[in-house]
Structure formats: structure tokens, C-alpha cells
Amino acid sequence: MSDTGGILISFEGSEGSGKSTQIARLAKHLELAGREVLRTREPGGTALGEQIRHLLKHADAGFGMCPEAELLLFAASRAQLVREVILPALDAGKVILCDRFLDSTTVYQGVARQLSEDPVQAINGFAVGSAMPHLTIVVDVPAEVGMERIQKRASDLPDRMEQENIEFYQRVRQGYLLLADQMPERFFVVDGTLDIDSVGELIWAEINEHFFA
């Protein structure tokens, strides 16, 4: 935990992992426990970030984007989110639940897009500054499961990131598992193929042990 009492928890996982559902459930648990909760998403979370989100995920101009431009746009959205939203919320003692954060860039642009590690890490560090997650929860599902879930969604057409091939998402999954193996003190991996209640219970148990025990 930070000196101010604020807590920064990031959720990671490939498309279709179920992390957004678990963020909503955890937010309710924390609010019932008397904590003030702020939820953010990436890219997005600010007026500038939401414009970047549209460009990255939905705009026609985004198709054909080179990996380097993609990396820098994600970083720009994150830099604004950290300084406009996350740092003030930490100072106010809130619990911030991030639907993706810097590890998404490490995995999606660094591992899956196969960009060089050094510039990815440098740009990540420049974007987030001192705002590192106290805990990162990876909702892990096989690539095939995530893609199947995306295809079953009835509401929206797949966005640009959701239209990648199975090999891309296999690299994404392996990237997250590698990070978790390298930094076990920060990462908690939960089996996203379990039922929603079981995943939520495991996450809540980890939150209690990590922050409130």
C-alpha cells in the first residue's frame, strides 16, 4: 500500500477473459467494506483518453496502424490517466481498480507485437511515473476460450484488438504468465475458466490477504 493509504489494483488478461466482470464484483465488495472505489479503463478514463480509445479500437484510421504508433498512443492515454485521475485518487486514499494498465503494453505491444523490450519498458516507465500497481490480477484463460467468448457476445461487433488471430492471443497469454512468474510479489493469477462466483471468491480472498490481513 502507498503511504497515503491509496491502493492501485490492475486487472489484466486477454479479450474475453472476464476481467471487467470481476472488476465490477470487486468494486461492490470493497464499497460494502467501506472503501471508496474508483474504476478506470484503458485506453480511456479521461476526455483525451477516450478519444485515443476510439482511434485505437474503432476508428477506420486505426486499421493498419503500425505497432510503434499503437504503443505510443496507449502510452499517451495512460500518461494522462495517471496524472489526471490516478495520482489524485491515490492521494485521497481511494482504491483504484484499473481495467488494464502498463502490463498490457508490455504484453500486447512488447510480446505479441514483438517490439523490442527496451523502448517498451522506457515508454511504460515514462507514462506511469510513480504510479505502479500494488497488485496485478491476471484473469487467465486459454486463447481459444477467450476468442470463443468474444464470438458469442451479442451486443457489439469485435473491435480492432478483438479481431486478432489465435496465434496473437496465444502470445498474449504466455506474456502475462511470464510476467507473473517473474514478479510473483505483484501478480496474482486466477483461472478464468472457473465459474464467475468462484473467480470472484478467489480474487476477494487474495485482496483480503494482500491488503487487509
C-alpha positions as CSV (number, residue, x, y, z in Angstrom):
1,M,0.0,0.0,0.0
2,S,1.1,3.6,-0.6
3,D,2.0,6.0,2.3
4,T,-1.3,7.8,1.7
5,G,-3.4,4.7,2.1
6,G,-4.5,4.6,-1.5
7,I,-4.4,1.3,-3.3
8,L,-3.8,0.7,-7.0
9,I,-5.0,-2.7,-8.3
10,S,-4.7,-3.5,-12.0
11,F,-6.6,-6.3,-13.8
12,E,-5.1,-7.9,-16.9
13,G,-6.0,-10.7,-19.3
14,S,-6.7,-11.2,-22.9
15,E,-10.0,-10.3,-24.6
16,G,-12.8,-12.5,-23.3
17,S,-11.1,-13.3,-20.0
18,G,-13.9,-11.9,-17.9
19,K,-11.8,-9.3,-16.1
20,S,-14.3,-6.5,-16.5
21,T,-17.0,-8.6,-14.8
22,Q,-14.7,-9.3,-11.9
23,I,-13.7,-5.6,-11.5
24,A,-17.4,-4.8,-11.1
25,R,-17.8,-7.5,-8.5
26,L,-14.7,-6.5,-6.6
27,A,-15.8,-2.9,-6.5
28,K,-19.1,-3.8,-4.8
29,H,-17.2,-5.9,-2.2
30,L,-14.8,-3.1,-1.4
31,E,-17.6,-0.5,-1.2
32,L,-19.5,-2.7,1.2
33,A,-16.3,-2.9,3.2
34,G,-16.3,0.8,3.5
35,R,-13.7,1.7,0.9
36,E,-14.1,4.5,-1.6
37,V,-13.5,2.9,-5.1
38,L,-12.6,4.4,-8.4
39,R,-12.7,2.3,-11.6
40,T,-10.7,3.2,-14.7
41,R,-10.3,1.6,-18.1
42,E,-7.5,1.6,-20.7
43,P,-7.2,3.1,-23.1
44,G,-9.6,5.8,-21.8
45,G,-10.6,7.2,-18.5
46,T,-10.2,10.9,-19.4
47,A,-11.6,13.0,-22.2
48,L,-8.3,12.8,-24.0
49,G,-8.0,9.1,-23.3
50,E,-11.5,8.3,-24.6
51,Q,-10.6,10.0,-27.9
52,I,-7.5,7.8,-28.2
53,R,-9.5,4.8,-27.3
54,H,-11.8,5.4,-30.2
55,L,-8.8,5.7,-32.5
56,L,-7.2,2.6,-31.2
57,K,-10.2,0.3,-31.1
58,H,-12.9,1.6,-33.5
59,A,-11.9,4.3,-36.0
60,D,-11.2,3.3,-39.6
61,A,-8.0,5.3,-39.4
62,G,-6.7,2.9,-36.8
63,F,-6.7,-0.2,-39.1
64,G,-3.3,-0.7,-40.5
65,M,-1.7,1.2,-37.6
66,C,2.0,0.2,-37.1
67,P,3.0,-1.3,-33.7
68,E,5.1,1.7,-32.8
69,A,2.3,4.1,-33.2
70,E,0.0,1.8,-31.3
71,L,2.5,1.7,-28.4
72,L,2.8,5.5,-28.2
73,L,-1.0,6.0,-28.3
74,F,-1.6,3.6,-25.5
75,A,1.2,5.3,-23.5
76,A,-0.3,8.8,-24.2
77,S,-3.7,7.7,-22.9
78,R,-2.1,6.2,-19.8
79,A,0.1,9.2,-19.0
80,Q,-3.0,11.4,-19.0
81,L,-5.0,9.0,-16.9
82,V,-2.2,8.7,-14.3
83,R,-1.8,12.4,-13.8
84,E,-5.4,13.5,-14.1
85,V,-7.1,10.7,-12.3
86,I,-4.9,8.0,-10.6
87,L,-2.4,10.1,-8.7
88,P,-5.1,12.4,-7.2
89,A,-7.2,9.3,-6.2
90,L,-4.2,7.7,-4.5
91,D,-3.6,10.9,-2.6
92,A,-7.2,10.9,-1.5
93,G,-6.9,7.3,-0.1
94,K,-9.1,5.6,-2.7
95,V,-8.9,2.1,-4.1
96,I,-8.4,2.4,-7.8
97,L,-9.3,-0.6,-9.9
98,C,-7.7,-0.4,-13.4
99,D,-9.1,-2.3,-16.3
100,R,-5.7,-2.7,-17.9
101,F,-2.5,-0.8,-17.1
102,L,1.1,-0.8,-18.1
103,D,1.4,-4.6,-18.2
104,S,-1.0,-4.6,-21.2
105,T,1.6,-2.6,-23.2
106,T,4.4,-4.9,-22.1
107,V,2.4,-7.9,-23.3
108,Y,0.4,-6.7,-26.3
109,Q,2.9,-4.4,-27.9
110,G,6.1,-5.9,-26.5
111,V,5.4,-9.7,-26.6
112,A,2.5,-10.1,-29.0
113,R,3.6,-7.3,-31.5
114,Q,7.2,-8.3,-30.9
115,L,8.6,-4.8,-30.3
116,S,11.9,-4.5,-28.6
117,E,11.8,-4.7,-24.8
118,D,14.0,-1.7,-24.0
119,P,11.9,1.0,-25.7
120,V,8.6,-0.6,-24.4
121,Q,9.9,-0.5,-20.8
122,A,11.2,3.0,-21.2
123,I,8.0,4.4,-22.6
124,N,6.0,2.5,-19.9
125,G,8.0,4.0,-17.2
126,F,7.8,7.5,-18.6
127,A,4.0,7.2,-18.9
128,V,3.2,5.9,-15.4
129,G,5.9,7.6,-13.3
130,S,5.5,6.6,-9.7
131,A,2.0,5.0,-10.2
132,M,2.9,1.3,-10.1
133,P,0.2,-1.2,-9.1
134,H,0.3,-2.6,-5.6
135,L,-1.3,-5.8,-7.0
136,T,-2.0,-7.0,-10.5
137,I,-4.7,-9.7,-11.0
138,V,-4.4,-11.7,-14.2
139,V,-7.6,-13.5,-15.2
140,D,-6.1,-16.3,-17.2
141,V,-8.0,-18.2,-20.0
142,P,-6.7,-20.2,-22.9
143,A,-6.7,-18.2,-26.2
144,E,-9.3,-20.4,-27.7
145,V,-11.7,-19.8,-24.8
146,G,-11.3,-16.0,-25.0
147,M,-11.9,-16.0,-28.7
148,E,-15.0,-18.2,-28.3
149,R,-16.4,-15.8,-25.7
150,I,-15.8,-12.8,-28.0
151,Q,-17.7,-14.5,-30.8
152,K,-20.6,-15.2,-28.5
153,R,-21.1,-11.6,-27.5
154,A,-24.4,-10.4,-28.9
155,S,-24.1,-6.7,-28.3
156,D,-21.1,-5.3,-30.2
157,L,-19.1,-6.1,-33.3
158,P,-15.5,-7.1,-32.4
159,D,-13.2,-4.1,-32.1
160,R,-9.7,-3.9,-33.8
161,M,-7.9,-5.6,-30.9
162,E,-10.6,-8.4,-30.8
163,Q,-10.0,-9.2,-34.4
164,E,-6.5,-10.6,-34.0
165,N,-5.7,-14.2,-34.8
166,I,-5.3,-17.1,-32.4
167,E,-1.5,-17.0,-32.5
168,F,-1.6,-13.4,-31.3
169,Y,-3.7,-14.3,-28.3
170,Q,-1.5,-17.3,-27.5
171,R,1.4,-14.9,-27.3
172,V,-0.6,-12.5,-25.1
173,R,-1.5,-15.3,-22.7
174,Q,2.1,-16.5,-22.5
175,G,3.3,-12.9,-22.0
176,Y,1.1,-12.5,-18.9
177,L,2.1,-15.8,-17.4
178,L,5.8,-14.9,-17.9
179,L,5.4,-11.6,-16.2
180,A,3.5,-13.3,-13.3
181,D,6.4,-15.8,-13.0
182,Q,9.0,-13.0,-13.0
183,M,7.2,-10.8,-10.4
184,P,5.2,-13.1,-8.1
185,E,5.2,-10.4,-5.4
186,R,2.9,-8.2,-7.5
187,F,1.0,-10.7,-9.7
188,F,-1.9,-13.0,-8.8
189,V,-3.1,-15.3,-11.5
190,V,-6.7,-16.7,-11.3
191,D,-8.2,-19.4,-13.5
192,G,-10.7,-17.5,-15.6
193,T,-12.3,-20.8,-16.9
194,L,-13.9,-21.3,-13.4
195,D,-17.5,-20.0,-12.9
196,I,-17.9,-16.3,-12.2
197,D,-18.6,-16.8,-8.5
198,S,-15.5,-19.0,-7.9
199,V,-13.3,-16.5,-9.7
200,G,-14.7,-13.7,-7.6
201,E,-14.2,-15.5,-4.4
202,L,-10.6,-16.3,-5.2
203,I,-9.9,-12.6,-6.0
204,W,-11.6,-11.4,-2.9
205,A,-9.6,-13.8,-0.8
206,E,-6.4,-12.5,-2.4
207,I,-7.4,-8.9,-1.8
208,N,-8.1,-9.5,1.9
209,E,-4.8,-11.4,2.4
210,H,-2.8,-8.8,0.4
211,F,-4.2,-5.6,1.9
212,F,-6.4,-6.2,4.9
213,A,-5.0,-9.2,6.8
